[in-house]
């Protein structure tokens, strides 16, 4: 999941990604130090395409 999302973020938004190993099911996505998505808040992994669209619209990328 993380690798796939990192690849999509790079391809779709030309973002540099860093994967940081966590524990206890942590899965967070940050952009410029701001938390964009947290699995601990939702209880599930993000839909990759929806997350990319959210980043595009919230941060005027695209």
C-alpha positions, -999 to 999 in steps of 0.1 A, spaced: 0 0 0 26 26 10 49 19 -19 20 20 -44 8 53 -29 43 68 -30 47 59 -66 13 74 -75 21 106 -56 54 109 -75 38 102 -109 6 122 -104 18 152 -85 56 152 -90 61 150 -53 92 136 -36 82 109 -11 99 94 19 86 61 34 93 58 71 87 25 88 63 28 117 47 4 141 13 -6 154 -4 0 120 6 37 117 0 51 82 2 89 80 6 111 49 22 145 55 28 173 30 52 201 40 50 191 76 12 191 77 -8 159 84 -30 152 53 -42 117 62 -39 94 93 -51 58 94 -54 61 131 -81 88 127 -101 68 101 -93 32 109 -86 24 73 -61 29 46 -68 58 22 -83 54 -12 -53 64 -33 -71 83 -60 -93 102 -35 -62 111 -15 -44 124 -46 -75 145 -55 -77 159 -20 -40 169 -21 -46 185 -56 -76 205 -44 -63 215 -10 -29 225 -22 -36 238 -57 -16 211 -74 -23 195 -107 
